[in-house]
């Protein structure tokens, strides 16, 4: 946008730089973490290179990076700074009074401007409801000796807008979402130097409580296991995780007993967590999904996840005589079991056997079986 203000011409460029997970686990699903972000920055740099002098230019919007760097890969952050420097200063860099976290939406300005003030805006409506997942900023600049009309932008931060890619789907993949999981788990230390996650690092894939004896686990420590989160235990089981032997001791022992029944291991025969993990890991990494006729869903135990050939990207929980469309936020209204086509069973075969042998997948709230909760939610 071009405009005239006291002191000369003004050029305003609005941006919305893609977040690190754009088209990775959602959208086209054909990209790598930070790839779309980096591609956008490359295009912005080309545009600025063609436009000459930037003294009277303002760039504002969602940059999806904190300045200075917090979690973006170093190379990506350096790419952003190469776009802005030396022509622009950033009004929203460093700490902002009244804001307890770094902004990721910014206002960058050319040499003709000076910052008069940066103020956070309230993020609640008259009734106390949250207006946005962003936190507003009111920025006043001076230009040619006079003040410009204050500019309002909405800056998110990593805790509200840039959610970590640590929520696990029934497909076993990781996604970023504001939805909270009822269970935590891990597959070992997954964090790579570039900020992306490995699919696994250890054979012990476990499902834990989100709170245990006041322990706190860092989310981004490459030397510690990487916490992952699941809507409920059925999702964790579909992704190939078993109950933790420490924080979920009773559930672990119940799983172990069901495992014995499923695989005909005598009660007096040794059976360790390592033994079970070896069976589960082979199914997770080398096994193929079981494809069965849709009508055979009735033979699957409650707590199993499937997809149907008509909607292969939608996971359905088999429970209470129906299939329940899954999302990170919860289950939608149940659907009748389809009588046509085929379904792919997402839950690994050994865990399906354990569910058949009597282990109930829990919902993480009152520790009721998932099937019972689905009955309660959709009884009408």
Secondary structure, DSSP 8 states (H G I E B T S, - for coil): -EEEETTEEEEEEEEE---TTTTTTSTT----TTHHHHHHHHHHHHHHHHS---TTEEEEEE--S-SS-SSS-HHHHHHHHHHHTTT-EETT-S--TT-SS--SEEEEE-TTEEEEEEEE---B-TTS-B--SSEEEEEEEEETTEE---EEEEE--TTTTS--S-EE-TTS-EE--S---SEEEESS--B-TTS-B-S-S-S--EEE-S-STT----SS-TTS---EEESSHHHHHHTT-EE-TTTTHHHHHHHHHHHHHHHT--TTS---HHHHHHHHHHHHHH---EEEEGGGGGGS-TTEEEEETTEEEEEEEEETTEEEEEETTEE-S-B----SSEEEE-S-HHHHHHHHTT---B-SSS--BHHHHHHHHT--
